[in-house]
Amino acid sequence: MSVFHRAWAIVWKDLLIEARTKQSFNAMVFFAALVLFIFSFALGPDTELLQRVAGGLLWVGIAFTGLLSLSRTYQNEETSGGLEGLRAYPGDPRAIYLGKLLGNIVMLLLVEAVLFPAAGILFQANLWPYAGGLIAVAVLGTIGFSLVGTFYSALTVNLRAREVMLPLLLFPALVPVLLGAVNATTLILQGNLMGEAVMWLRVLGAFDIIFFVICIWIFPIALEE
Amino acid sequence: MEPGTTLCLVGPNGAGKTTLLKLVATLLRPSSGDGHVMGHSLKRDPDAVRMLTGLLTVRGFLYDDLSAAENLHFTMRMAGLKPDRGVIAGVLERIGLDEVADNRMRTFSTGMRKRLALGQLLVRPIQVALLDEPYSGLDSQGMRLVDEVVSEFKEVGTTVLLASHQDGAAVREAEKTGILRRGHLEILPESEPLSRHLSVGGPAGAPEMD
């Protein structure tokens, strides 16, 4: 059976467990909503200012919320003997990375499906005309975030101070993704759908490809060590 | 080891019994030297070794929020097999969990978890069974189940490597017994009584299943 079949088995298992426990989704939505609410409250009723910084605020919310999801990526495995349980099966270990990656992407996109409309309401911005561009940046940004995050959460899963180590390692590596995502979102919200926004979307896409190649290449080595 | 034979590993806590089993299962990489399973190197061809081996750990590789049937379904998929409801139902019946097949594993007792972990070895074909403390947490019926499964493994030519502190038929009937001391494996002569190296009583002292 191929890497993709085994990856899909991991996605099926993780999403089934999440659908039953709703541990990650509830915590992520609540946390993201709280971050956005605090920002909108702190910045006051200045609609113009809110709309100008909305892209940055959105991605601050997504980054912190995503961190919650990433730290739980391998938590399900703890009751089953940690990553050893998955490593004991035959087949390419990249299936573990792909399965966990897809699970993280699905979870973050589900949260963003709630987060973006909520941001539109809180920041008094009509997002509907920019839906296409925002979906593109959300998908590309989420893929980039999850690619790096899933890799680092596997590296830190057995560390005692993993809650501290994961953000310390992750955020510097995420700078290109967050930079591209914030710039693209801000430009799209300012109505720049064809100019610089497209350039940032291309940059995001390029980062995704680069990170995918690097992470999928070195994951088996990282897992062995 | 000859195919279809059993090697029972005994030794004090920390002697390296679990480490040895994990090395054979390729979950740990040898820091020096190498080993071979059916001609496949632990270092150079770990994937082929994983295809041939099945490891039963003390906790088992199981998920609390999946049912017994779903756990076996996942095992089959991860082992590269097409999940077969008939096979899963047969194994659940064999390990005595058919009536709780759809119950989430978090509701299971330690013994039931152990049975399900044993079931994970039965849903896929393996050539080498690695059993780490297979009797722990089991009642007398569960211990008999382990003995029967080991017996069946031997009948079909599956080699068994078993680490146990507890006495049981599988331990007593092992073709070879090895004692691990500070990382060195020494095969015990047949004349040496095994009971000296076992810390817990056998099935007679175990509680009956409710």
Interface residues (C-beta under 8 A of the other chain):
Chain A: M1 H5 R6 A9 I10 W12 K13 L16 I17 R20 T21 N76 T79 S80 G81 E84 G85 L86 R87 A88 Y89 P90 G91 D92 E224
Chain B: K22 A25 L27 R29 D47 A48 R50 M51 L55 T57 R59 G60 F61 L62 Y63 D64 D65 L66 E70 F74 T75 R77 M78 A79 G80 L81 K82 R104
